[in-house]
Amino acid sequence: MRLSSILREIAVIVYFLIFFKGIYVNFPLMLYLLFTVGNFGTAQQFFSAIAFVGLSIHFLHPSYKTKTRKLVANAIVLAFLLTPLVQKLVTLPLARFNYRWFIIPSVGFFVLYACSLWLLAREIMHAKQQTVTLEATEQNTTNV
């Protein structure tokens, strides 16, 4: 398993550790997503559904023919998973999110997932560079 895949899996585990502050008790983001999917006709339902689509794409691990498609799919998953967080940050005052059970996992999730995308992009660039180098050496050997 590549480091980019490991970081991505850890990032999703950290995503499950994000807590929202409720009136009486903190509750995990996953419970929020489950309950708001049933809130018909609200923006929260839409964004929760998008997050579930992102999670299902992540967990189903579709086979990709190229690493570029894998990179694009994982970037889309990151955007989908960030939508409920961004929606809450935009609609509520930022003072409501000033506690460690939201800040640390949210930042950790974003940083880990972004690092996994960066590593995957680096692998793609390295593979393209090797291909160009291989083609150049083959061309030089055929010219001699």
Residue pairs with C-beta under 8 A, 6 or more apart in sequence:
2 119
2 120
2 123
3 116
3 119
4 116
4 117
4 119
4 120
4 123
5 116
6 116
7 112
7 113
7 115
7 116
7 119
8 58
8 74
8 112
8 113
8 116
10 112
11 108
11 109
11 112
11 113
11 116
12 55
12 58
12 81
12 109
12 113
14 105
14 108
14 109
14 112
15 29
15 81
15 105
15 109
16 28
16 29
16 30
17 28
17 101
17 105
18 28
18 29
18 85
18 101
18 102
18 105
18 106
18 109
19 26
19 27
19 28
19 29
19 101
19 102
19 105
20 26
20 27
20 28
20 29
20 32
20 88
20 102
21 96
21 97
21 99
21 101
21 102
26 99
26 101
29 84
29 85
32 48
32 84
33 48
33 51
33 52
33 84
34 48
36 42
36 44
36 45
36 47
36 48
36 84
37 45
37 48
37 49
37 52
38 45
39 45
43 87
43 91
44 84
44 87
47 83
47 84
47 87
48 84
50 80
50 83
50 84
51 80
51 81
51 83
51 84
53 80
54 76
54 77
54 78
54 79
54 80
54 81
54 83
55 81
57 73
57 76
57 77
57 80
58 74
58 77
58 81
62 73
64 70
64 73
67 120
67 123
67 124
67 127
68 124
70 120
71 117
71 120
71 121
71 124
74 113
74 116
74 117
74 120
75 117
78 110
78 113
78 114
78 117
81 109
81 113
82 110
85 106
88 97
89 97
97 103
